[in-house]
């Protein structure tokens, strides 16, 4: 698997990778790019470039895209849940429940967005823990995307696989390139994300 940046698959600088192992068996499930600060900067720049257009879109249109994204992800449930089970270790039924929670969140914020208004928009860094990676990613990107923000998602180093697949599926629903990006690798190597977003918030 590769990172998703500006609507395209991206290898890490120098072609470095990280093995993702099944915690139950120790087997290698897949490999993902070991992104550097430079790689993360590309994702940040992509998110910043598309921010004006995404935030200027009507709330109703963003809502429709999020609801459609939920529909697309739902059609892929049987393919997505096993990835979450293999990388995170939870039973398949629990993996499906977690993805369903993610879907309910997208649908909720997609419907709610036309009822509320936000004034502070920008590029958001979503750093996601390993224990409920899809649920917690949804808790961050759902309301943020609905309000008109753009994102760079950094999943936990041990559980990035299902998140990558989910974000790929969401783009099939019409999310514009650059609005939702994902970079993988150890937190220290992609630390530019937190530094840049914090500085950007202060500057704006």
Backbone as JSON Lines, residues from 0, in Angstrom:
{"i":0,"aa":"X","n":[0.84,-1.2,0.0],"ca":[0.0,0.0,0.0],"c":[0.87,1.26,0.0]}
{"i":1,"aa":"X","n":[0.3,2.35,-0.45],"ca":[1.01,3.61,-0.5],"c":[0.2,4.69,0.2]}
{"i":2,"aa":"X","n":[0.84,5.83,0.42],"ca":[0.13,6.97,0.99],"c":[-0.74,7.62,-0.08]}
{"i":3,"aa":"X","n":[-1.78,8.3,0.37],"ca":[-2.72,8.96,-0.53],"c":[-2.52,10.46,-0.35]}
{"i":4,"aa":"X","n":[-1.91,11.11,-1.33],"ca":[-1.61,12.53,-1.25],"c":[-2.05,13.22,-2.53]}
{"i":5,"aa":"X","n":[-2.86,14.24,-2.38],"ca":[-3.37,15.01,-3.51],"c":[-4.07,14.11,-4.53]}
{"i":6,"aa":"X","n":[-4.81,13.13,-4.03],"ca":[-5.58,12.26,-4.9],"c":[-4.78,11.24,-5.66]}
{"i":7,"aa":"X","n":[-3.52,11.01,-5.24],"ca":[-2.67,10.05,-5.93],"c":[-1.91,9.2,-4.92]}
{"i":8,"aa":"X","n":[-1.55,7.98,-5.33],"ca":[-0.71,7.14,-4.49],"c":[0.71,7.66,-4.5]}
{"i":9,"aa":"X","n":[1.35,7.63,-3.34],"ca":[2.7,8.19,-3.21],"c":[3.6,7.26,-2.41]}
{"i":10,"aa":"X","n":[4.81,7.01,-2.92],"ca":[5.83,6.3,-2.16],"c":[6.53,7.3,-1.25]}
{"i":11,"aa":"X","n":[7.13,6.79,-0.19],"ca":[7.92,7.65,0.7],"c":[9.23,8.03,0.04]}
{"i":12,"aa":"X","n":[9.78,9.13,0.5],"ca":[11.08,9.58,0.04],"c":[12.1,8.45,0.23]}
{"i":13,"aa":"X","n":[12.82,8.13,-0.83],"ca":[13.82,7.08,-0.74],"c":[13.25,5.67,-0.78]}
{"i":14,"aa":"X","n":[11.94,5.55,-0.95],"ca":[11.33,4.24,-1.05],"c":[11.3,3.45,0.25]}
{"i":15,"aa":"X","n":[11.44,4.11,1.38],"ca":[11.46,3.4,2.66],"c":[10.07,2.89,3.01]}
{"i":16,"aa":"X","n":[10.02,1.76,3.69],"ca":[8.73,1.15,4.06],"c":[8.75,0.66,5.5]}
{"i":17,"aa":"X","n":[7.55,0.42,6.03],"ca":[7.37,-0.15,7.37],"c":[6.47,-1.38,7.24]}
{"i":18,"aa":"X","n":[6.86,-2.46,7.9],"ca":[6.05,-3.67,7.89],"c":[4.9,-3.54,8.89]}
{"i":19,"aa":"X","n":[3.73,-3.96,8.49],"ca":[2.56,-4.01,9.38],"c":[2.31,-5.49,9.7]}
{"i":20,"aa":"X","n":[2.33,-5.83,10.99],"ca":[2.22,-7.23,11.4],"c":[0.9,-7.5,12.11]}
{"i":21,"aa":"X","n":[0.4,-8.69,11.91],"ca":[-0.78,-9.17,12.62],"c":[-0.38,-9.41,14.07]}
{"i":22,"aa":"X","n":[-1.0,-8.72,15.04],"ca":[-0.58,-8.86,16.44],"c":[-0.87,-10.24,17.01]}
{"i":23,"aa":"X","n":[-1.76,-10.99,16.38],"ca":[-2.08,-12.32,16.88],"c":[-1.1,-13.38,16.42]}
{"i":24,"aa":"X","n":[-0.56,-13.2,15.2],"ca":[0.31,-14.23,14.62],"c":[1.74,-13.77,14.38]}
{"i":25,"aa":"X","n":[1.95,-12.45,14.35],"ca":[3.27,-11.91,14.04],"c":[3.57,-11.89,12.56]}
{"i":26,"aa":"X","n":[2.65,-12.37,11.74],"ca":[2.86,-12.38,10.3],"c":[2.81,-10.97,9.72]}
{"i":27,"aa":"X","n":[3.58,-10.75,8.66],"ca":[3.54,-9.47,7.96],"c":[2.27,-9.44,7.11]}
{"i":28,"aa":"X","n":[1.42,-8.44,7.35],"ca":[0.17,-8.29,6.61],"c":[0.4,-7.51,5.33]}
{"i":29,"aa":"X","n":[1.2,-6.46,5.42],"ca":[1.47,-5.6,4.27],"c":[2.59,-4.64,4.67]}
{"i":30,"aa":"X","n":[3.01,-3.81,3.75],"ca":[3.98,-2.75,4.04],"c":[3.37,-1.42,3.62]}
{"i":31,"aa":"X","n":[3.79,-0.35,4.31],"ca":[3.34,1.0,3.96],"c":[4.55,1.91,3.9]}
{"i":32,"aa":"X","n":[4.44,3.05,3.21],"ca":[5.56,3.98,3.15],"c":[5.95,4.49,4.53]}
{"i":33,"aa":"X","n":[7.24,4.65,4.73],"ca":[7.77,5.26,5.95],"c":[8.04,6.73,5.61]}
{"i":34,"aa":"X","n":[7.0,7.52,5.74],"ca":[7.05,8.9,5.26],"c":[7.96,9.77,6.12]}
{"i":35,"aa":"X","n":[8.59,10.71,5.46],"ca":[9.48,11.66,6.14],"c":[8.76,12.99,6.32]}
{"i":36,"aa":"X","n":[9.43,13.91,6.97],"ca":[8.88,15.26,7.12],"c":[8.65,15.9,5.75]}
{"i":37,"aa":"X","n":[9.53,15.61,4.81],"ca":[9.39,16.17,3.46],"c":[8.14,15.62,2.78]}
{"i":38,"aa":"X","n":[7.89,14.32,2.96],"ca":[6.68,13.72,2.39],"c":[5.43,14.34,3.01]}
{"i":39,"aa":"X","n":[5.48,14.53,4.32],"ca":[4.33,15.12,5.01],"c":[4.09,16.55,4.54]}
{"i":40,"aa":"X","n":[5.15,17.28,4.27],"ca":[5.01,18.65,3.78],"c":[4.26,18.67,2.46]}
{"i":41,"aa":"X","n":[4.5,17.67,1.6],"ca":[3.77,17.6,0.33],"c":[2.27,17.46,0.58]}
{"i":42,"aa":"X","n":[1.92,16.64,1.56],"ca":[0.5,16.44,1.88],"c":[-0.11,17.72,2.44]}
{"i":43,"aa":"X","n":[0.62,18.41,3.29],"ca":[0.14,19.66,3.86],"c":[-0.09,20.7,2.76]}
{"i":44,"aa":"X","n":[0.86,20.8,1.84],"ca":[0.74,21.76,0.75],"c":[-0.45,21.44,-0.15]}
{"i":45,"aa":"X","n":[-0.69,20.15,-0.38],"ca":[-1.84,19.75,-1.19],"c":[-3.14,20.15,-0.51]}
{"i":46,"aa":"X","n":[-3.21,19.91,0.81],"ca":[-4.42,20.26,1.56],"c":[-4.63,21.77,1.6]}
{"i":47,"aa":"X","n":[-3.54,22.53,1.71],"ca":[-3.64,23.99,1.75],"c":[-4.07,24.55,0.41]}
{"i":48,"aa":"X","n":[-3.6,23.94,-0.68],"ca":[-3.91,24.46,-2.01],"c":[-5.39,24.33,-2.35]}
{"i":49,"aa":"X","n":[-6.02,23.26,-1.89],"ca":[-7.42,23.02,-2.24],"c":[-8.39,23.59,-1.2]}
{"i":50,"aa":"X","n":[-7.87,24.06,-0.08],"ca":[-8.73,24.59,0.99],"c":[-9.69,25.68,0.53]}
{"i":51,"aa":"X","n":[-9.24,26.69,-0.23],"ca":[-10.19,27.75,-0.63],"c":[-11.39,27.23,-1.41]}
{"i":52,"aa":"X","n":[-11.15,26.3,-2.33],"ca":[-12.25,25.77,-3.14],"c":[-13.19,24.89,-2.32]}
{"i":53,"aa":"X","n":[-12.62,24.05,-1.46],"ca":[-13.45,23.15,-0.65],"c":[-14.3,23.93,0.36]}
{"i":54,"aa":"X","n":[-13.7,24.92,1.0],"ca":[-14.44,25.68,2.0],"c":[-15.48,26.6,1.36]}
{"i":55,"aa":"X","n":[-15.24,26.98,0.1],"ca":[-16.2,27.84,-0.61],"c":[-17.39,27.05,-1.15]}
{"i":56,"aa":"X","n":[-17.25,25.75,-1.23],"ca":[-18.36,24.9,-1.7],"c":[-19.54,25.03,-0.74]}
{"i":57,"aa":"X","n":[-20.73,24.93,-1.23],"ca":[-21.89,25.04,-0.34],"c":[-21.89,23.91,0.68]}
{"i":58,"aa":"X","n":[-22.4,24.21,1.87],"ca":[-22.46,23.2,2.92],"c":[-23.28,22.0,2.47]}
{"i":59,"aa":"X","n":[-24.34,22.26,1.72],"ca":[-25.19,21.18,1.24],"c":[-24.43,20.24,0.31]}
{"i":60,"aa":"X","n":[-23.57,20.79,-0.54],"ca":[-22.81,19.96,-1.47],"c":[-21.78,19.12,-0.72]}
{"i":61,"aa":"X","n":[-21.09,19.75,0.25],"ca":[-20.14,18.96,1.04],"c":[-20.88,17.84,1.78]}
{"i":62,"aa":"X","n":[-22.05,18.15,2.3],"ca":[-22.84,17.15,2.99],"c":[-23.21,15.99,2.09]}
{"i":63,"aa":"X","n":[-23.59,16.31,0.86],"ca":[-23.96,15.26,-0.1],"c":[-22.76,14.36,-0.39]}
{"i":64,"aa":"X","n":[-21.59,14.97,-0.5],"ca":[-20.38,14.17,-0.78],"c":[-20.08,13.24,0.39]}
{"i":65,"aa":"X","n":[-20.22,13.73,1.61],"ca":[-19.95,12.89,2.78],"c":[-20.94,11.73,2.87]}
{"i":66,"aa":"X","n":[-22.2,12.0,2.61],"ca":[-23.2,10.93,2.66],"c":[-22.91,9.9,1.56]}
{"i":67,"aa":"X","n":[-22.53,10.37,0.39],"ca":[-22.18,9.44,-0.68],"c":[-20.94,8.63,-0.32]}
{"i":68,"aa":"X","n":[-19.98,9.3,0.35],"ca":[-18.77,8.6,0.79],"c":[-19.12,7.46,1.73]}
{"i":69,"aa":"X","n":[-20.07,7.72,2.63],"ca":[-20.51,6.66,3.54],"c":[-21.12,5.5,2.76]}
{"i":70,"aa":"X","n":[-21.89,5.82,1.73],"ca":[-22.51,4.77,0.93],"c":[-21.47,3.92,0.22]}
{"i":71,"aa":"X","n":[-20.42,4.56,-0.31],"ca":[-19.38,3.82,-1.02],"c":[-18.61,2.92,-0.06]}
{"i":72,"aa":"X","n":[-18.24,3.48,1.1],"ca":[-17.5,2.67,2.09],"c":[-18.35,1.48,2.53]}
{"i":73,"aa":"X","n":[-19.64,1.69,2.7],"ca":[-20.52,0.61,3.15],"c":[-20.52,-0.55,2.16]}
{"i":74,"aa":"X","n":[-20.47,-0.26,0.88],"ca":[-20.46,-1.33,-0.12],"c":[-19.2,-2.17,-0.05]}
{"i":75,"aa":"X","n":[-18.16,-1.64,0.58],"ca":[-16.89,-2.35,0.66],"c":[-16.63,-2.96,2.04]}
{"i":76,"aa":"X","n":[-17.66,-3.0,2.87],"ca":[-17.51,-3.47,4.25],"c":[-16.83,-4.83,4.34]}
{"i":77,"aa":"X","n":[-17.25,-5.78,3.54],"ca":[-16.72,-7.14,3.63],"c":[-15.25,-7.22,3.25]}
{"i":78,"aa":"X","n":[-14.77,-6.26,2.47],"ca":[-13.35,-6.2,2.14],"c":[-12.56,-5.43,3.18]}
{"i":79,"aa":"X","n":[-13.16,-4.39,3.76],"ca":[-12.45,-3.51,4.69],"c":[-12.27,-4.14,6.07]}
{"i":80,"aa":"X","n":[-13.31,-4.77,6.59],"ca":[-13.25,-5.3,7.96],"c":[-12.11,-6.28,8.18]}
{"i":81,"aa":"X","n":[-11.82,-7.2,7.26],"ca":[-10.69,-8.12,7.48],"c":[-9.34,-7.41,7.59]}
{"i":82,"aa":"X","n":[-9.18,-6.29,6.89],"ca":[-7.94,-5.53,7.02],"c":[-7.78,-5.02,8.45]}
{"i":83,"aa":"X","n":[-8.87,-4.51,9.02],"ca":[-8.81,-3.99,10.38],"c":[-8.53,-5.12,11.37]}
{"i":84,"aa":"X","n":[-9.14,-6.27,11.15],"ca":[-8.89,-7.42,12.02],"c":[-7.43,-7.86,11.97]}
{"i":85,"aa":"X","n":[-6.88,-7.93,10.77],"ca":[-5.5,-8.41,10.61],"c":[-4.47,-7.45,11.2]}
{"i":86,"aa":"X","n":[-4.7,-6.15,11.09],"ca":[-3.69,-5.21,11.57],"c":[-3.87,-4.84,13.04]}
{"i":87,"aa":"X","n":[-5.14,-4.89,13.53],"ca":[-5.41,-4.41,14.88],"c":[-5.67,-5.55,15.86]}
{"i":88,"aa":"X","n":[-6.22,-6.68,15.37],"ca":[-6.39,-7.85,16.22],"c":[-7.79,-8.06,16.77]}
{"i":89,"aa":"X","n":[-8.71,-7.12,16.53],"ca":[-10.06,-7.28,17.07],"c":[-10.84,-8.29,16.22]}
{"i":90,"aa":"X","n":[-11.84,-8.95,16.81],"ca":[-12.66,-9.91,16.06],"c":[-13.32,-9.24,14.85]}
{"i":91,"aa":"X","n":[-13.61,-10.03,13.84],"ca":[-14.19,-9.5,12.61],"c":[-15.5,-8.76,12.89]}
{"i":92,"aa":"X","n":[-16.33,-9.31,13.76],"ca":[-17.61,-8.65,14.07],"c":[-17.36,-7.27,14.67]}
{"i":93,"aa":"X","n":[-16.36,-7.15,15.56],"ca":[-16.06,-5.85,16.15],"c":[-15.5,-4.89,15.11]}
{"i":94,"aa":"X","n":[-14.75,-5.43,14.15],"ca":[-14.23,-4.58,13.07],"c":[-15.37,-4.02,12.24]}
{"i":95,"aa":"X","n":[-16.36,-4.84,11.95],"ca":[-17.52,-4.36,11.2],"c":[-18.31,-3.32,11.99]}
{"i":96,"aa":"X","n":[-18.45,-3.55,13.3],"ca":[-19.15,-2.57,14.14],"c":[-18.42,-1.24,14.14]}
{"i":97,"aa":"X","n":[-17.09,-1.28,14.17],"ca":[-16.32,-0.03,14.17],"c":[-16.5,0.73,12.87]}
{"i":98,"aa":"X","n":[-16.47,0.01,11.76],"ca":[-16.66,0.68,10.47],"c":[-18.07,1.24,10.37]}
{"i":99,"aa":"X","n":[-19.04,0.52,10.9],"ca":[-20.42,1.03,10.91],"c":[-20.53,2.32,11.72]}
{"i":100,"aa":"X","n":[-19.8,2.4,12.83],"ca":[-19.79,3.62,13.64],"c":[-19.22,4.78,12.82]}
{"i":101,"aa":"X","n":[-18.18,4.51,12.08],"ca":[-17.58,5.5,11.19],"c":[-18.61,5.99,10.17]}
{"i":102,"aa":"X","n":[-19.35,5.04,9.59],"ca":[-20.35,5.39,8.58],"c":[-21.46,6.25,9.16]}
{"i":103,"aa":"X","n":[-21.93,5.89,10.36],"ca":[-22.97,6.68,11.0],"c":[-22.51,8.11,11.24]}
{"i":104,"aa":"X","n":[-21.22,8.27,11.59],"ca":[-20.68,9.61,11.81],"c":[-20.69,10.44,10.54]}
{"i":105,"aa":"X","n":[-20.24,9.84,9.42],"ca":[-20.25,10.58,8.16],"c":[-21.66,10.99,7.78]}
{"i":106,"aa":"X","n":[-22.61,10.06,7.94],"ca":[-24.0,10.36,7.6],"c":[-24.56,11.48,8.5]}
{"i":107,"aa":"X","n":[-24.21,11.42,9.78],"ca":[-24.7,12.41,10.73],"c":[-24.18,13.81,10.37]}
{"i":108,"aa":"X","n":[-22.87,13.92,10.18],"ca":[-22.3,15.23,9.9],"c":[-22.67,15.7,8.49]}
{"i":109,"aa":"X","n":[-22.85,14.76,7.57],"ca":[-23.29,15.14,6.24],"c":[-24.67,15.77,6.26]}
{"i":110,"aa":"X","n":[-25.54,15.29,7.15],"ca":[-26.88,15.85,7.27],"c":[-26.9,17.13,8.12]}
{"i":111,"aa":"X","n":[-25.99,17.2,9.09],"ca":[-25.98,18.33,10.03],"c":[-25.35,19.59,9.46]}
{"i":112,"aa":"X","n":[-24.46,19.44,8.48],"ca":[-23.61,20.54,8.06],"c":[-24.39,21.76,7.58]}
{"i":113,"aa":"X","n":[-25.55,21.57,6.99],"ca":[-26.32,22.72,6.51],"c":[-27.01,23.47,7.64]}
{"i":114,"aa":"X","n":[-26.97,22.92,8.85],"ca":[-27.67,23.53,10.0],"c":[-26.73,24.39,10.86]}
{"i":115,"aa":"X","n":[-25.42,24.25,10.66],"ca":[-24.47,24.99,11.48],"c":[-23.49,25.71,10.57]}
{"i":116,"aa":"X","n":[-22.82,26.69,11.11],"ca":[-21.83,27.44,10.35],"c":[-20.56,27.6,11.18]}
{"i":117,"aa":"X","n":[-19.41,27.5,10.51],"ca":[-18.14,27.69,11.2],"c":[-17.41,28.89,10.63]}
{"i":118,"aa":"X","n":[-16.56,29.5,11.43],"ca":[-15.83,30.68,10.98],"c":[-14.33,30.45,10.86]}
{"i":119,"aa":"X","n":[-13.82,29.4,11.49],"ca":[-12.38,29.17,11.5],"c":[-12.07,27.91,10.71]}
{"i":120,"aa":"X","n":[-11.45,28.1,9.55],"ca":[-11.16,26.98,8.65],"c":[-9.69,26.91,8.36]}
{"i":121,"aa":"X","n":[-9.23,25.71,8.05],"ca":[-7.82,25.56,7.72],"c":[-7.48,24.11,7.44]}
{"i":122,"aa":"X","n":[-6.17,23.85,7.36],"ca":[-5.67,22.49,7.2],"c":[-5.58,21.85,8.58]}
{"i":123,"aa":"X","n":[-6.2,20.69,8.75],"ca":[-6.21,20.0,10.03],"c":[-5.31,18.77,9.98]}
{"i":124,"aa":"X","n":[-4.57,18.54,11.04],"ca":[-3.8,17.31,11.19],"c":[-4.57,16.36,12.09]}
{"i":125,"aa":"X","n":[-4.89,15.17,11.58],"ca":[-5.64,14.18,12.35],"c":[-4.72,13.03,12.71]}
{"i":126,"aa":"X","n":[-4.21,13.03,13.94],"ca":[-3.33,11.96,14.42],"c":[-4.21,10.94,15.13]}
{"i":127,"aa":"X","n":[-4.23,9.72,14.61],"ca":[-5.22,8.72,15.02],"c":[-4.56,7.58,15.81]}
{"i":128,"aa":"X","n":[-5.09,7.22,16.99],"ca":[-4.56,6.12,17.79],"c":[-4.83,4.76,17.16]}
{"i":129,"aa":"X","n":[-4.22,3.73,17.75],"ca":[-4.29,2.38,17.19],"c":[-5.52,1.59,17.62]}
{"i":130,"aa":"X","n":[-6.14,1.94,18.77],"ca":[-7.13,1.04,19.36],"c":[-8.48,1.04,18.63]}
{"i":131,"aa":"X","n":[-8.92,2.21,18.16],"ca":[-10.14,2.3,17.36],"c":[-9.83,3.2,16.16]}
{"i":132,"aa":"X","n":[-8.98,2.75,15.27],"ca":[-8.45,3.64,14.23],"c":[-9.5,4.22,13.29]}
{"i":133,"aa":"X","n":[-10.51,3.44,12.93],"ca":[-11.5,3.94,11.98],"c":[-12.51,4.85,12.69]}
{"i":134,"aa":"X","n":[-12.98,4.43,13.85],"ca":[-13.9,5.26,14.62],"c":[-13.28,6.62,14.94]}
{"i":135,"aa":"X","n":[-12.06,6.61,15.44],"ca":[-11.43,7.86,15.87],"c":[-11.04,8.74,14.7]}
{"i":136,"aa":"X","n":[-10.68,8.12,13.57],"ca":[-10.46,8.92,12.36],"c":[-11.76,9.61,11.96]}
{"i":137,"aa":"X","n":[-12.87,8.87,12.0],"ca":[-14.16,9.46,11.64],"c":[-14.57,10.59,12.55]}
{"i":138,"aa":"X","n":[-14.27,10.44,13.85],"ca":[-14.6,11.51,14.8],"c":[-13.89,12.81,14.48]}
{"i":139,"aa":"X","n":[-12.73,12.7,13.84],"ca":[-11.96,13.89,13.49],"c":[-12.36,14.44,12.12]}
{"i":140,"aa":"X","n":[-12.35,13.58,11.11],"ca":[-12.54,14.08,9.75],"c":[-14.01,14.36,9.42]}
{"i":141,"aa":"X","n":[-14.95,13.65,10.06],"ca":[-16.36,13.86,9.75],"c":[-16.81,15.29,9.93]}
{"i":142,"aa":"X","n":[-16.75,15.83,11.15],"ca":[-17.18,17.21,11.35],"c":[-16.27,18.22,10.67]}
{"i":143,"aa":"X","n":[-14.97,17.9,10.61],"ca":[-14.02,18.83,10.0],"c":[-14.26,19.01,8.51]}
{"i":144,"aa":"X","n":[-14.43,17.9,7.79],"ca":[-14.7,17.98,6.36],"c":[-16.04,18.66,6.09]}
{"i":145,"aa":"X","n":[-17.04,18.32,6.9],"ca":[-18.36,18.91,6.72],"c":[-18.31,20.43,6.85]}
{"i":146,"aa":"X","n":[-17.49,20.92,7.77],"ca":[-17.4,22.36,8.02],"c":[-16.58,23.1,6.98]}
{"i":147,"aa":"X","n":[-15.8,22.36,6.17],"ca":[-15.03,23.01,5.12],"c":[-13.53,22.98,5.3]}
{"i":148,"aa":"X","n":[-13.05,22.2,6.28],"ca":[-11.61,22.05,6.48],"c":[-11.04,20.98,5.56]}
{"i":149,"aa":"X","n":[-9.73,20.99,5.37],"ca":[-9.04,19.92,4.66],"c":[-8.14,19.19,5.65]}
{"i":150,"aa":"X","n":[-7.68,17.98,5.27],"ca":[-7.01,17.13,6.25],"c":[-5.76,16.43,5.73]}
{"i":151,"aa":"X","n":[-4.84,16.24,6.67],"ca":[-3.75,15.28,6.53],"c":[-3.91,14.32,7.71]}
{"i":152,"aa":"X","n":[-4.18,13.05,7.41],"ca":[-4.39,12.03,8.43],"c":[-3.09,11.28,8.67]}
{"i":153,"aa":"X","n":[-2.74,11.11,9.93],"ca":[-1.58,10.31,10.32],"c":[-2.08,9.17,11.22]}
{"i":154,"aa":"X","n":[-2.28,7.97,10.65],"ca":[-2.72,6.84,11.48],"c":[-1.57,6.31,12.33]}
{"i":155,"aa":"X","n":[-1.92,5.54,13.35],"ca":[-0.88,4.89,14.16],"c":[-0.02,4.01,13.26]}
{"i":156,"aa":"X","n":[1.24,3.89,13.6],"ca":[2.17,3.13,12.77],"c":[1.78,1.67,12.62]}
{"i":157,"aa":"X","n":[1.07,1.13,13.62],"ca":[0.7,-0.28,13.58],"c":[-0.63,-0.55,12.9]}
{"i":158,"aa":"X","n":[-1.45,0.48,12.68],"ca":[-2.8,0.24,12.14],"c":[-3.18,1.23,11.04]}
{"i":159,"aa":"X","n":[-2.4,1.3,9.95],"ca":[-2.75,2.26,8.89],"c":[-3.54,1.65,7.73]}
{"i":160,"aa":"X","n":[-3.62,0.32,7.65],"ca":[-4.07,-0.32,6.42],"c":[-5.54,-0.06,6.11]}
{"i":161,"aa":"X","n":[-6.42,-0.3,7.07],"ca":[-7.84,-0.08,6.81],"c":[-8.13,1.4,6.59]}
{"i":162,"aa":"X","n":[-7.42,2.27,7.29],"ca":[-7.6,3.71,7.11],"c":[-7.28,4.13,5.68]}
{"i":163,"aa":"X","n":[-6.21,3.59,5.13],"ca":[-5.85,3.89,3.74],"c":[-6.96,3.44,2.8]}
{"i":164,"aa":"X","n":[-7.46,2.23,3.03],"ca":[-8.53,1.69,2.18],"c":[-9.81,2.52,2.28]}
{"i":165,"aa":"X","n":[-10.13,2.97,3.49],"ca":[-11.33,3.77,3.69],"c":[-11.21,5.11,2.97]}
{"i":166,"aa":"X","n":[-10.07,5.76,3.1],"ca":[-9.87,7.05,2.44],"c":[-9.9,6.9,0.92]}
{"i":167,"aa":"X","n":[-9.33,5.82,0.44],"ca":[-9.39,5.56,-1.01],"c":[-10.85,5.43,-1.45]}
{"i":168,"aa":"X","n":[-11.65,4.69,-0.69],"ca":[-13.07,4.51,-1.03],"c":[-13.82,5.83,-0.99]}
{"i":169,"aa":"X","n":[-13.51,6.68,-0.01],"ca":[-14.2,7.96,0.12],"c":[-13.98,8.83,-1.11]}
{"i":170,"aa":"X","n":[-12.8,8.72,-1.73],"ca":[-12.54,9.54,-2.91],"c":[-13.38,9.11,-4.1]}
{"i":171,"aa":"X","n":[-13.84,7.89,-4.1],"ca":[-14.73,7.44,-5.17],"c":[-16.05,8.2,-5.14]}
{"i":172,"aa":"X","n":[-16.36,8.79,-3.99],"ca":[-17.62,9.53,-3.84],"c":[-17.52,10.97,-4.33]}
{"i":173,"aa":"X","n":[-16.33,11.4,-4.73],"ca":[-16.21,12.74,-5.28],"c":[-15.48,13.75,-4.41]}
{"i":174,"aa":"X","n":[-14.82,13.3,-3.35],"ca":[-14.02,14.24,-2.57],"c":[-12.88,14.74,-3.45]}
{"i":175,"aa":"X","n":[-12.71,16.05,-3.61],"ca":[-11.69,16.58,-4.5],"c":[-10.27,16.21,-4.07]}
{"i":176,"aa":"X","n":[-9.38,16.14,-5.04],"ca":[-7.98,15.85,-4.76],"c":[-7.42,16.86,-3.77]}
{"i":177,"aa":"X","n":[-6.69,16.37,-2.8],"ca":[-6.02,17.24,-1.84],"c":[-6.82,17.53,-0.59]}
{"i":178,"aa":"X","n":[-8.13,17.28,-0.61],"ca":[-8.96,17.58,0.56],"c":[-8.67,16.62,1.71]}
{"i":179,"aa":"X","n":[-8.42,15.35,1.38],"ca":[-8.21,14.32,2.4],"c":[-6.99,13.5,2.02]}
{"i":180,"aa":"X","n":[-5.92,13.67,2.79],"ca":[-4.65,13.01,2.51],"c":[-4.26,12.11,3.68]}
{"i":181,"aa":"X","n":[-3.39,11.12,3.44],"ca":[-2.94,10.25,4.53],"c":[-1.46,9.96,4.36]}
{"i":182,"aa":"X","n":[-0.71,10.12,5.45],"ca":[0.71,9.8,5.46],"c":[0.97,8.78,6.56]}
{"i":183,"aa":"X","n":[1.9,7.87,6.32],"ca":[2.17,6.79,7.27],"c":[3.64,6.8,7.68]}
{"i":184,"aa":"X","n":[3.88,6.25,8.87],"ca":[5.24,6.17,9.37],"c":[5.3,6.57,10.83]}
{"i":185,"aa":"X","n":[6.47,6.39,11.46],"ca":[6.64,6.76,12.87],"c":[6.33,8.23,13.11]}
{"i":186,"aa":"X","n":[5.73,8.53,14.25],"ca":[5.33,9.89,14.56],"c":[6.45,10.9,14.49]}
{"i":187,"aa":"X","n":[7.65,10.5,14.94],"ca":[8.77,11.42,14.92],"c":[9.17,11.86,13.54]}
{"i":188,"aa":"X","n":[8.98,10.96,12.57],"ca":[9.4,11.27,11.21],"c":[8.4,12.14,10.47]}
{"i":189,"aa":"X","n":[7.16,12.12,10.92],"ca":[6.17,12.99,10.29],"c":[5.74,14.1,11.23]}
{"i":190,"aa":"X","n":[6.64,14.47,12.12],"ca":[6.35,15.5,13.12],"c":[6.05,16.85,12.52]}
{"i":191,"aa":"X","n":[6.45,17.07,11.28],"ca":[6.14,18.33,10.59],"c":[4.65,18.61,10.62]}
{"i":192,"aa":"X","n":[3.84,17.57,10.62],"ca":[2.4,17.74,10.59],"c":[1.9,18.57,11.77]}
{"i":193,"aa":"X","n":[2.23,18.13,12.97],"ca":[1.78,18.85,14.15],"c":[2.35,20.25,14.23]}
{"i":194,"aa":"X","n":[3.63,20.4,13.89],"ca":[4.28,21.71,13.96],"c":[3.64,22.69,12.98]}
{"i":195,"aa":"X","n":[3.39,22.23,11.76],"ca":[2.86,23.11,10.72],"c":[1.43,23.53,11.04]}
{"i":196,"aa":"X","n":[0.6,22.55,11.42],"ca":[-0.8,22.87,11.69],"c":[-0.91,23.83,12.87]}
{"i":197,"aa":"X","n":[-0.09,23.62,13.92],"ca":[-0.11,24.51,15.07],"c":[0.3,25.92,14.67]}
{"i":198,"aa":"X","n":[1.36,26.03,13.88],"ca":[1.84,27.33,13.43],"c":[0.82,28.01,12.54]}
{"i":199,"aa":"X","n":[0.2,27.2,11.65],"ca":[-0.81,27.75,10.74],"c":[-1.98,28.33,11.5]}
{"i":200,"aa":"X","n":[-2.39,27.64,12.57],"ca":[-3.51,28.13,13.36],"c":[-3.16,29.46,14.03]}
{"i":201,"aa":"X","n":[-1.91,29.58,14.47],"ca":[-1.48,30.83,15.11],"c":[-1.41,31.97,14.1]}
{"i":202,"aa":"X","n":[-0.91,31.64,12.89],"ca":[-0.76,32.68,11.88],"c":[-2.09,33.2,11.38]}
{"i":203,"aa":"X","n":[-3.11,32.3,11.36],"ca":[-4.4,32.69,10.8],"c":[-5.39,33.1,11.85]}
